[in-house]
Structure formats: C-alpha cells, structure tokens
Amino acid sequence: MAVSVAAATKALKKFRIDNLPGRQLRAAAVTTQKSVKQPIVEARNPFLPVQNPYSGKWAKPRYSLRMQKELVKKAKACGMVGLLPPGPKLSLEEIEAAKRSETVAPRPDKKQDWWLRPVEWSTEPLVDKAKKAGLVTMYVGRKRMFKGHKWERVRSERLRRHRIAMKGMAKQVKSYKSFYHRRRPSPLATPRANSQKLPF
C-alpha cells in the first residue's frame, strides 16, 4: 500500500515531536537567529534499547522493529530519511547516503519548525551488544525458533515409545497367530468336553 507524501511527512513530524526535547530545540532556534553558530542538541535514540546504570537491566526500544520499518518506509517516501535516528532497520551509512542523494529538509530558521532541526542521537548502547542480549532481534539466544504444535513437541517421545514397542513385534505376532492353533489344532472337530469336578 503506497503512502502519500503528506501522510508520511505528518508521521515523521509526530515522531520527531514525541521524541525530541522541544524546549531545548526552541531555545536553540532562538539562539540560531541571534548567532551564526548552531548548537547541536542531544536526544535519546528511541530505536535502541537502554541499559539502566543502577540495575544493569535493559529496557526495550520505544519503537518495535515493525514500527521502525514503517517509519523508514515513510521517511523514504517523503525524502526525510536524514531526520530518523540510526537503528536495526536504518544504518548510519544509509542515512549519509540519503542525505547526499535525497531531498532532505533544510535547517529551518523559524521557531515553529523546531522539529526539523538536526539533533545528535545518542548511540551509547551498541546495536551488536543489544543483539547479543536478544533485545532488537526476535530469536537471538533461543534454543527453538518457534513453539510449534503439540504433536511436534511430543513427536520424539512418541517415536521412542514406538521403537520400544516394535522391537519384539514379530515374536508377538507369531505368538498371537499360533495361540488358537495350539488350543484347537482341528477347528472343525467336535470339541472335547472338559471333565467337571464336583466341589464336594
């Protein structure tokens, strides 16, 4: 399904407004109007997991892999790939190539367009380290990729019992077929009456 340029731009604007420090960028826009030097504001990368410095535990990225892929697709549709942070679905090389080839939004001078200003995304948690921890990919570190159906999970145990049961099956079949032959060698003959013994 094709995404319109207006809808893609709106989605990129919402992403930037939700994840950028608006107060600092507005102040930077005012500073830019007064001075030539443009201060670069740092922002947390929502595409990468973050490690708590106190507990050492990892927090998952704010945007899942599916949402990251959709944002990258919309950014390519409207020519604003340079406004997205790097992540598992968008590398730094792709961002630099997009800045050279595509039409990236210029640095704005208006205060209301603060969301278009360039920022420096923090990339302290490395993508490789996060992949080893199993946070940015779905099946890293898992013994089995999928849970599977119940018949698939019990198949090995069922085959083991089947092999044990079939180990002496030929002997059991032969014993079963010769059972009545031993009891009645001539099936058409009159059966012999068993002697009845009185209980007294």
Helices and strands as residue ranges (DSSP letters): H 5-19, H 22-34, E 41-44, E 50-51, E 58-59, H 65-78, G 81-83, H 92-101, G 111-116, E 119-122, H 127-132, H 150-153, H 155-166, H 169-177, H 179-183
